Amino acid sequence: MSREQIYKIVRNHMPAWKDIEFAPEDLILVPYKSLTNTIISAELPRADANPRKVLVRIFADTSKIINQRKERAIFSEVANQGMGPKVIVESDDFRIEQFIESRMLTNFELRNRTLMRIFAELLCDFHYSKNLDSQLVKVEKKEKPFIVTILDEWLQVFRQEYEMYCKHTTLPENKKVLEEMKFLLTPQFVDEFVRLLPKRTPELVVAHNDIHEGNILQLSQQRTKLILIDYEYCNYNYRAFDLSLYVTESALDYTYPVYPYCKLYEDNKFDMDETCYLCEAYLRQYYSKYYVGEESYEKYRATELPELIDEVLRLEPLNNVMWAMWGITTIHWNELTPEKEKDLWNYGFSKVKFDVYNKLKIPFLSI
């Protein structure tokens, strides 16, 4: 996205700047790393510009896998509740958002216990927000967990286009990734998927479904305040699914500069004590604000904590294979060239995720 293109967007659509004369070179533009959309902060350093700084989000073509109507409804409601940035202007191609002075967490900070507790409380409030539920139910059926419906949908895309991915992929290391992931087209994978699912009937909550350090912001002026961003995949799911993502992402770094552009740090992954701490912080928040039963917290915890931990551990391999599939299905094979493929992160991302799936599934499938 060029400076001139960003200039045209804010020049033509930013209400507070419409009467201010400025040129493209007057803007201070800062790009942000994103796996899908193009995200750039645009600052107009003028005293008469209020606000001086906004966030411009250019939507990628993800129509195969994202319901944009749903994303916009959730984004707006999260903003209304003060849990995220406000919408300034929105179109089919872009959105201008309120810029919140903040920074993304790093995967290494996810193990900080203070941040872990704050995140667990924030996530619980997100899951059980009646206002978010009232928006989501308008566009999604509250019938099956997202992990079940989305894997089925993405698997269909993967199956339909697998041969085209193979045909248009040229680099040997990328061809190898596709060959390994062909396993997803086998009956054995379907059997594994069913066996990995949590055993009890799921309580479906409004889940974010894309929890990672880049989607958790720490406010600059209030460092004990976190907010969640990017709601493209928000849907009804197991409440343990978002917790499983948080646990998984502690070991993954998406800023790795060389192939596979995604680095697994196994020694930074949550241990069982940390997983227990995260789950208990979540349950304490739930019990204090949303629980309607009569048993004491100690009795509730004794029953619920082992179940929640088991669900988190079972959903860990599934969240990894889900995103491994996503990495491939978001490739536009009809636009692939050898030059573009060299810089494409999708294959390496999917390889790392698929490798993690194959490792984490073992304890549950060997029973």
C-alpha positions in Angstrom: 0.0 0.0 0.0 1.6 3.2 -1.2 1.8 6.6 0.6 -0.4 8.1 -2.1 -3.1 5.4 -1.6 -3.2 6.0 2.2 -3.3 9.7 1.5 -6.3 9.4 -0.7 -8.2 7.3 1.9 -7.7 9.8 4.7 -8.0 12.8 2.5 -11.4 11.7 1.1 -12.9 10.0 4.1 -11.5 11.3 7.4 -14.2 13.7 8.6 -12.0 15.7 11.0 -9.3 16.3 8.3 -11.6 17.3 5.4 -11.1 21.1 5.8 -7.3 20.9 6.4 -4.9 21.3 3.5 -2.1 18.8 3.5 0.0 16.7 1.1 0.9 13.0 1.1 4.4 13.9 2.4 2.9 15.6 5.5 1.6 12.3 6.8 3.6 10.2 9.2 2.9 6.6 8.3 3.9 3.5 10.4 3.0 0.0 9.1 2.1 -2.8 11.6 2.8 -6.5 11.0 -0.3 -8.4 10.1 -0.8 -11.9 8.6 -3.8 -10.8 6.5 -5.0 -7.2 6.4 -2.7 -4.2 5.7 -2.6 -2.0 8.9 -1.0 1.4 8.9 -1.2 4.3 11.4 -1.5 7.7 9.8 -0.6 10.8 11.7 -1.2 14.4 10.6 1.1 16.5 12.9 -1.0 19.6 12.8 -2.5 21.5 15.8 -5.9 21.7 14.0 -6.1 18.0 13.4 -8.2 16.3 16.0 -7.5 13.4 16.3 -4.0 13.7 14.9 -3.6 10.0 14.5 -5.8 7.2 13.2 -5.4 3.5 12.2 -6.1 2.6 8.6 -7.0 -1.1 8.0 -7.1 -2.3 4.4 -9.1 -5.5 4.2 -7.4 -8.4 2.5 -9.5 -10.7 0.2 -10.5 -13.3 2.7 -14.0 -13.8 1.4 -13.5 -17.6 1.3 -13.2 -17.8 5.1 -14.4 -14.6 6.8 -17.9 -13.2 7.3 -17.2 -9.4 7.1 -20.7 -8.5 8.2 -20.2 -10.4 11.4 -16.8 -8.9 12.0 -18.2 -5.4 11.7 -21.0 -6.0 14.0 -18.7 -7.4 16.7 -16.1 -4.6 16.2 -18.8 -2.0 16.7 -20.2 -3.6 19.8 -16.7 -4.1 21.4 -16.1 -0.4 20.8 -19.5 0.5 22.3 -18.5 -1.4 25.5 -15.1 0.4 25.7 -13.3 -2.9 25.1 -11.6 -1.8 21.8 -11.1 1.0 19.3 -14.0 3.0 17.8 -15.0 3.0 14.2 -14.5 6.4 12.5 -15.2 5.5 8.8 -15.9 2.1 7.2 -16.3 0.8 3.7 -16.1 -2.6 1.9 -12.4 -2.1 1.3 -11.1 -0.3 4.4 -11.8 1.0 7.9 -10.4 4.0 9.6 -10.3 3.3 13.4 -9.5 5.2 16.5 -5.8 5.0 17.3 -5.2 3.8 20.9 -1.7 4.5 22.3 -0.7 0.9 23.0 1.7 -1.8 22.0 1.3 -5.5 21.1 2.5 -8.0 23.6 5.4 -10.3 22.7 5.0 -14.1 22.9 7.5 -14.1 25.7 5.3 -11.8 27.8 2.4 -14.2 27.7 3.9 -16.1 30.7 4.0 -13.0 32.9 1.5 -13.9 35.6 0.2 -10.4 36.1 -0.6 -10.1 32.4 -1.9 -13.7 32.4 -4.5 -12.9 35.1 -5.6 -9.6 33.5 -6.0 -11.5 30.2 -8.0 -14.3 31.8 -10.4 -11.8 33.3 -10.7 -9.8 30.1 -11.3 -13.0 28.1 -14.0 -14.2 30.5 -15.8 -10.9 30.2 -15.6 -11.1 26.4 -17.0 -14.7 26.5 -20.0 -13.8 28.6 -20.9 -10.4 27.2 -24.6 -10.3 26.6 -24.3 -7.4 24.2 -21.7 -9.3 22.1 -23.9 -12.4 22.2 -26.9 -10.3 21.0 -24.9 -9.1 17.9 -23.3 -12.5 17.1 -26.6 -14.5 17.3 -27.9 -12.3 14.4 -25.4 -13.7 12.0 -24.3 -17.0 13.4 -26.2 -20.0 14.7 -25.4 -21.1 18.3 -25.4 -24.8 17.5 -21.9 -26.2 17.1 -18.5 -25.1 18.3 -16.6 -23.0 15.8 -13.7 -25.5 15.7 -16.1 -28.1 14.4 -17.8 -26.0 11.7 -14.7 -24.1 10.5 -12.5 -27.1 10.2 -15.2 -28.7 8.0 -15.5 -25.6 5.9 -11.7 -25.0 5.5 -11.2 -28.7 4.9 -13.6 -28.5 1.9 -11.6 -25.5 0.5 -8.3 -27.4 1.1 -9.7 -30.5 -0.6 -11.1 -28.6 -3.6 -8.0 -26.6 -4.2 -5.2 -28.9 -3.1 -4.2 -29.9 -6.6 -4.0 -26.3 -7.6 -1.8 -25.4 -4.7 0.5 -28.2 -5.7 0.5 -27.2 -9.4 1.4 -23.6 -8.7 3.9 -24.1 -5.9 7.5 -24.3 -7.2 9.9 -24.2 -4.2 10.9 -27.7 -3.0 10.5 -26.8 0.7 6.9 -25.5 0.0 6.0 -28.6 -2.0 7.2 -30.7 0.9 4.8 -28.8 3.3 1.9 -29.5 0.9 2.9 -33.2 0.7 2.9 -33.5 4.5 -0.4 -31.7 4.9 -2.1 -34.1 2.4 -2.7 -36.1 5.5 -5.6 -33.8 6.3 -7.5 -35.3 3.3 -7.4 -38.8 4.9 -10.1 -40.6 7.0 -7.4 -41.0 9.7 -7.3 -37.2 10.2 -11.1 -37.1 10.7 -10.8 -39.9 13.2 -8.1 -38.0 15.1 -10.1 -34.8 15.1 -13.1 -36.5 16.7 -11.0 -38.3 19.3 -9.3 -35.0 20.3 -12.5 -33.0 20.9 -13.5 -32.4 24.6 -15.7 -35.1 25.9 -18.4 -33.2 27.7 -21.2 -31.3 26.0 -19.7 -27.8 25.2 -20.9 -24.6 26.7 -20.8 -22.3 23.7 -19.6 -18.7 24.4 -18.7 -15.7 22.3 -15.1 -16.7 21.5 -12.5 -14.6 19.8 -10.8 -17.6 18.1 -7.7 -15.7 17.0 -5.9 -15.1 20.3 -2.1 -14.4 19.9 0.2 -11.8 21.2 -0.4 -9.5 18.2 -4.1 -9.3 19.0 -3.6 -8.4 22.6 -2.7 -4.7 23.2 -1.3 -3.2 26.4 -2.3 0.4 26.9 0.6 2.8 27.1 -0.9 5.0 29.8 -2.5 2.2 31.8 -0.1 -0.8 31.6 -2.5 -3.1 33.6 -5.2 -2.6 31.0 -5.4 -5.0 28.0 -7.7 -4.9 25.0 -8.4 -7.5 22.3 -8.4 -6.6 18.6 -9.2 -8.3 15.3 -12.6 -10.1 15.5 -12.7 -11.6 12.0 -13.1 -15.2 13.4 -15.3 -14.4 16.4 -17.9 -17.1 16.8 -19.5 -19.5 19.2 -17.0 -22.0 20.6 -15.7 -23.8 23.6 -14.6 -21.4 26.2 -11.4 -23.4 26.5 -10.5 -22.7 22.9 -9.2 -19.1 23.4 -7.3 -20.3 26.5 -5.7 -23.0 24.5 -4.6 -20.5 21.9 -3.0 -18.3 24.6 -1.1 -21.3 25.9 0.1 -22.3 22.4 1.1 -18.8 21.3 3.6 -18.4 24.2 6.0 -20.6 22.2 5.5 -19.1 18.7 7.1 -16.0 17.3 5.6 -14.6 14.0 8.3 -11.9 13.6 11.0 -14.4 12.7 12.9 -12.7 9.7 13.8 -15.8 7.6 12.1 -19.0 6.5 9.8 -20.4 7.8 9.0 -16.8 9.1 7.5 -18.4 12.2 9.7 -19.7 15.0 8.8 -22.3 17.7 10.5 -21.7 21.1 9.6 -25.0 22.9 11.4 -23.9 26.1 9.1 -20.9 26.4 5.8 -22.9 26.2 3.5 -23.0 29.2 4.2 -25.7 31.8 1.3 -27.4 33.6 1.5 -25.0 36.6 1.1 -22.0 34.3 -1.8 -23.6 32.5 -3.5 -24.3 35.8 -2.9 -20.6 36.9 -4.4 -19.3 33.7 -7.5 -21.5 33.9 -8.0 -20.8 37.6 -7.8 -17.0 37.0 -10.5 -17.4 34.3 -12.7 -19.5 36.6 -12.4 -17.0 39.5 -13.6 -14.3 37.2 -16.4 -16.4 35.9 -17.5 -17.5 39.5 -17.5 -13.9 40.8 -19.4 -12.4 37.9 -21.4 -15.0 36.0 -21.9 -18.1 38.1 -25.5 -18.6 39.2 -25.2 -21.9 41.2 -25.2 -22.3 44.9 -22.0 -24.3 45.6 -18.9 -22.6 47.1 -16.1 -21.6 44.9 -13.9 -24.4 46.4 -16.4 -27.1 45.3 -16.9 -25.4 42.0 -13.2 -25.2 41.4 -12.6 -28.8 42.4 -15.0 -30.0 39.7 -14.4 -27.4 37.0 -10.7 -26.8 37.0 -9.6 -30.3 36.0 -12.2 -30.3 33.2 -11.2 -26.9 31.9 -7.5 -27.9 31.9 -8.3 -31.1 30.0 -10.3 -29.1 27.4 -7.4 -26.6 27.0 -4.9 -29.4 26.4 -7.2 -31.3 24.0 -7.9 -28.1 22.0 -4.3 -27.2 21.7 -3.5 -29.6 18.8 -6.8 -28.7 17.2 -6.2 -25.0 17.2 -2.8 -25.6 15.6 -4.1 -27.8 12.8 -6.9 -25.3 12.2 -4.4 -22.4 11.7 -2.1 -24.7 9.7 -5.0 -25.2 7.2 -5.8 -21.5 7.3 -2.3 -20.7 6.2 -2.7 -22.7 3.0 -6.3 -21.8 2.2 -5.5 -18.1 2.3 -3.0 -18.5 -0.6 -4.3 -17.1 -3.9 -2.7 -19.9 -6.0 -3.9 -18.1 -9.2 -1.7 -15.2 -8.4 1.4 -17.2 -7.4 4.7 -16.6 -9.2 8.1 -18.0 -8.3 9.1 -14.5 -7.2 6.1 -14.0 -4.9 6.4 -17.5 -3.5 9.9 -16.7 -2.2 8.5 -14.1 0.2 5.3 -15.8 1.1 5.0 -16.7 4.8 2.0 -19.0 4.5 3.9 -22.3 3.8 6.3 -21.8 6.7 3.6 -20.8 9.1 1.5 -23.8 8.2 4.5 -26.2 8.5 5.3 -25.0 12.1 1.6 -25.2 13.1 1.2 -28.7 11.5 4.4 -29.9 13.3 3.0 -28.7 16.6 -0.3 -30.5 15.9 1.5 -33.7 15.3 3.4 -33.4 18.6 0.6 -32.3 20.9 -1.9 -34.9 19.7 0.2 -37.9 20.8 -0.8 -38.1 24.5 -4.5 -38.2 23.6 -4.4 -40.5 20.7 -2.2 -43.1 22.4 -4.7 -43.7 25.2 
